[in-house]
Amino acid sequence: MVLRVGLDEIDFLLFSRFARSGTARQKDPSGVQVLSYGVERISHFTARQTLEKIFVQLPKTTDVRELVATFPESQFNAQVIELTTPPILPRHLMDRAEAFSIEKDIRARASRIFQKRLFRESGILPGEFSLRNVKILNRKIDGYPVPKLDGFKRGEIVFSILGMFLLEPPFLPVEQFAKSHGIYDIRVIHIVEAIESFARARNQEGVYLFVQEEKTQIVVQKEGHIVLVDSIPMGENAFTEFFGDFLGMRETTAEAFQEQYFQGNLSQAVREKVQTYLLPEIQKFGTLVKKKLSAAKMALPESIWIFGKGRALRGIQNLFNADELEDLPFSQKPEVRFLLPKEIWEIKDFPGLDDPGYTSLCLLGTS
C-alpha cells in the first residue's frame, strides 16, 4: 500500500505484485494489479481518522504486508550537497576497507552539515526531525566519475550527497495506523529518491516538476544522477485560491472548475478566457522555476516532466510550451510532457493510468 500524506488530503494506492512465468517477481514492474485507489480529504478529521476511512474501503480479503509513505516538501525535506576529501600522497590504489572508511566518514560529515543547515534555514530543532537517509549519488576522483572507490588511485574525491529529513509528528499517526493493522514493514521514501530510482533505471534524464498542494518540487536528473534538488513556494493551492478569489467561487466549486479545465471539458471560449485570467499566476510560477533552474549553472536536459496535483497542470504545461524559459541553458528546446502512471507501470486494469495525480504513488511503489 502506498500513501501520499498531503496537507489537505491523503492519496492512496493498493496493489499486489505477481510473477509472470519465467520472470522474477521483484524485477517485473509490469506484474502489478491495482486493487484500490483514491483520494480522501483530511478536512475535519485527523490524519489517523482519515487513514481509517481509507482502510475500510479496501477489499475485505486484502492482507496488506507493506506500507510505503511520503509527505509534502514542507514536512519531508531533501537537499543535495557536494563534499570534497583532499588527495593523500603518495598516490595509491584504494582497497575495499579504505573505501568503506572514507565513505563512512563522508556520510557522517554530511549528516552534521545537513542538520545544521536545516536548523539554520527553518529553525526546526534537531529533536523534531529525523535524518531518514544519506545517499551518495556520485563520486569523482580528480574530476572523473567513478562507480566506486576501491580499485582506483587515491586523489581529490568529490562526493555528491542526497540527505532527507522528516518531521516526526506527521509520521507518528501513519506508524500507529500501520501497526494497529499488523503492518510492520513501513518505508518512508522521498519523492526525490523515487524519481532518481526511476530515471536511472530508464536512463531518462530531465527536469522533473512534482506539483503538490503548497509547493512544487524540482529535480534535475543528468548523467545518471541527481544534480539539482529544490522547490518553489507555489503549488495547486495557489491556482485554486486564484479561482476562488478572482472568480468568486467557493473552494469546492473552484476545484471542480479547475478539474474541468484540466480535462478539457470547457468550451473553447471559456478555456481561452480562463487562460487569460490565469496568465499572471502561470507567469509567476514560471519565474520562480526559472530562478531555481538558473542556479544549476549547467546545460539542462531537454525533457521536462510534469506530474502531481492535476488541476494545476494544464496551465503549467502551456507555460513551458510558450517559450517562457527559452533563455535557460537547455541543450535544445525542451520537450514538455506529463509523466503518467502508464509510463511507469504497464497495466491495463487501472483507470488512473492517464492521471498525473497518481504518478507519485506509482513511482513510490516501484522504489
Buried (B, 14 or more C-beta within 10 A) or exposed (E): BBBBBBBBBBBBBBBEBEEEEEEEEEEBBEBBEBBBBBBBEBEEBEBBBBBBBBBEEBEEEEEBEEBBBBBBBBBBBBBBBEBEBEEEEEEEEBEEEBBEEBBEEBBEBBBEBBBEBBBEEBEBEEEEBBBBBBBBBBBBBBEEEBEEBBEBEBBEBBBBBBBBBBBEEBBEBBBEBBEEBEBEEBEBBBBBBBBBBBBBEEEBBBBBBBBBBBBBBBBBBBEBBBBBBBBBEBBBBBBBEBBBEEEEBEEEEBBBBBEBBBEEEBEEEEBEEBBEBBBEBBEBBBEBBBEBBEEBEBEBBBBBBBBBBBBBBBBBBBBBEBEBBEEBEBEEEBEBBBBBBBBBBEBEEBEBBEBBBBBBBBBBBBB
